[in-house]
Amino acid sequence: MVIKREPTQPKTPGQLIRAYRLERGISMEQMAEFLYCSKGELSQIENGHKAISRMKQLLWSCMVPHWTPEMLHSDESNS
């Protein structure tokens, strides 16, 4: 039996970034270069181990028009 899973909406900033990257077939290295951060930092953000700084929230929302700083902020983060 095959169970079909409905795609889930990203809930955290890291999940949003990962979903964006995977939907477009972008490697982590390419995405990190595009976002002006290291691959390690991007990995930590995608996995919810690091918050996105306010400056990066603003920069990244300018680079990806449908992202907003609020979408890239998590109340649970320690920024």
C-alpha positions as CSV (number, residue, x, y, z in Angstrom):
1,M,0.0,0.0,0.0
2,V,1.3,3.4,-0.9
3,I,0.5,6.3,1.4
4,K,0.4,9.7,-0.3
5,R,1.6,12.5,1.9
6,E,0.3,16.0,1.5
7,P,3.1,18.6,1.3
8,T,3.3,20.4,4.6
9,Q,3.8,24.2,4.8
10,P,7.1,25.3,6.3
11,K,6.6,26.3,9.9
12,T,10.0,27.8,10.9
13,P,12.3,30.2,9.0
14,G,14.8,27.3,8.5
15,Q,12.0,25.1,7.0
16,L,11.0,28.0,4.7
17,I,14.5,28.4,3.4
18,R,15.0,24.6,2.9
19,A,11.7,24.3,1.1
20,Y,12.6,27.2,-1.2
21,R,16.0,25.7,-1.9
22,L,14.7,22.1,-2.5
23,E,11.8,23.2,-4.7
24,R,14.3,24.9,-7.0
25,G,16.9,22.2,-6.9
26,I,19.5,24.5,-5.4
27,S,22.4,22.9,-3.5
28,M,23.2,24.0,0.0
29,E,26.5,25.5,-1.3
30,Q,24.7,27.5,-4.0
31,M,22.1,28.8,-1.6
32,A,24.7,29.8,1.0
33,E,26.6,31.7,-1.7
34,F,23.4,33.4,-2.8
35,L,22.5,34.4,0.8
36,Y,26.1,35.5,1.7
37,C,26.5,33.0,4.5
38,S,28.5,29.9,5.0
39,K,27.2,26.4,4.3
40,G,27.6,25.6,8.0
41,E,25.5,28.6,9.0
42,L,22.8,27.8,6.5
43,S,22.7,24.2,7.7
44,Q,22.3,25.4,11.3
45,I,19.5,27.8,10.3
46,E,17.7,25.1,8.2
47,N,17.9,22.7,11.2
48,G,16.7,25.2,13.7
49,H,19.9,25.4,15.6
50,K,20.7,29.0,14.8
51,A,18.5,32.1,14.6
52,I,18.7,34.5,11.6
53,S,20.1,37.9,12.6
54,R,17.9,40.9,12.0
55,M,20.3,42.2,9.4
56,K,20.2,39.0,7.5
57,Q,16.4,38.9,7.7
58,L,16.3,42.3,6.1
59,L,18.9,41.4,3.4
60,W,17.4,38.1,2.5
61,S,13.9,39.6,2.3
62,C,15.3,42.0,-0.3
63,M,16.9,39.1,-2.2
64,V,13.9,36.9,-2.3
65,P,10.9,39.2,-2.9
66,H,8.2,36.9,-1.4
67,W,10.1,36.5,1.9
68,T,9.5,39.1,4.5
69,P,11.6,39.8,7.6
70,E,8.7,38.5,9.7
71,M,8.7,35.2,7.9
72,L,12.4,34.8,8.7
73,H,11.9,35.5,12.4
74,S,11.1,32.9,15.0
75,D,9.8,33.8,18.4
76,E,11.7,30.8,19.8
77,S,15.0,32.1,18.5
78,N,17.7,33.6,20.6
79,S,18.7,36.5,18.4
